[in-house]
């Protein structure tokens, strides 16, 4: 299973497989009809409080990752991740879609690692 990440403003591709939006808020200036999304996983998105605290500040990245993983554990996100992986098996690829400008410091990066670990089990 390949787990990729892609900014929502990039055009969908046939190689994206199952496309899942992982932001809590709907991205600005984007129409639902243009996205080719299979799901919007708000349950996997960081809480409003964590998102606002982080504010995509790279200096807060390590602590954001720790807090975010803890939030996901508390919410039982592993079950959601396993369900998404099971549903995506025919596609063999999952693309986690996000809106943040920074491709290295966003929730999709953290989720990609969690999905990859769960898929390897």
FENDA-V552939 format. One record per pair of residues at least 4 apart in sequence whose C-alpha atoms are under 8 Angstrom apart, sorted by sequence separation. I is the first residue (numbers start at 1). J is the second residue. If there is no record, write none. Layout:
# FENDA-V552939
I/J, I/J
This chain:
# FENDA-V552939
6/10, 12/16, 23/27, 26/30, 30/34, 31/35, 32/36, 41/45, 46/50, 47/51, 48/52, 49/53, 50/54, 51/55, 56/60, 57/61, 60/64, 61/65, 62/66, 63/67, 64/68, 65/69, 66/70, 67/71, 68/72, 69/73, 70/74, 71/75, 72/76, 73/77, 76/80, 77/81, 78/82, 79/83, 80/84, 81/85, 82/86, 83/87, 84/88, 85/89, 88/92, 89/93, 102/106, 105/109, 106/110, 107/111, 108/112, 109/113, 110/114, 111/115, 112/116, 113/117, 114/118, 115/119, 116/120, 117/121, 30/35, 32/37, 46/51, 51/56, 56/61, 72/77, 73/78, 88/93, 104/109, 54/60, 72/78, 88/94, 100/106, 103/109, 54/61, 98/106, 85/94, 98/107, 54/64, 98/108, 97/108, 4/16, 96/108, 8/21, 50/64, 96/111, 21/37, 96/112, 19/36, 20/37, 23/40, 24/41, 50/67, 19/37, 20/38, 21/39, 22/40, 23/41, 24/42, 50/68, 8/27, 18/37, 19/38, 20/39, 21/40, 22/41, 23/42, 24/43, 18/38, 19/39, 20/40, 21/41, 22/42, 9/30, 20/41, 21/42, 23/44, 24/45, 22/44, 23/45, 24/46, 46/68, 12/35, 22/45, 23/46, 24/47, 11/35, 12/36, 24/48, 47/71, 46/71, 8/35, 44/72, 85/115, 44/77, 43/77, 81/115, 85/119, 44/80, 82/118, 81/118, 82/119, 78/118, 69/110, 56/100, 61/105, 65/110, 56/102, 58/105, 57/105, 56/105, 56/106, 46/107, 45/107, 18/88, 17/88, 27/99, 18/91, 17/91, 20/94, 22/96, 23/97, 17/92, 18/93, 19/94, 20/95, 21/96, 22/97, 23/98, 17/93, 18/94, 19/95, 20/96, 21/97, 22/98, 23/99, 16/93, 17/94, 18/95, 19/96, 20/97, 21/98, 15/93, 16/94, 17/95, 19/97, 16/95, 23/107, 22/107, 22/108, 1/89, 4/93, 6/95, 8/97, 2/92, 3/93, 4/94, 5/95, 6/96, 7/97, 8/98, 9/99, 1/92, 2/93, 3/94, 4/95, 5/96, 6/97, 7/98, 8/99, 1/93, 2/94, 3/95, 4/96, 5/97, 6/98, 7/99, 1/94, 3/96, 5/98, 7/100, 7/101, 7/103, 5/108, 5/109, 5/112, 4/112, 3/112, 3/115, 3/116, 2/116, 1/116, 1/119
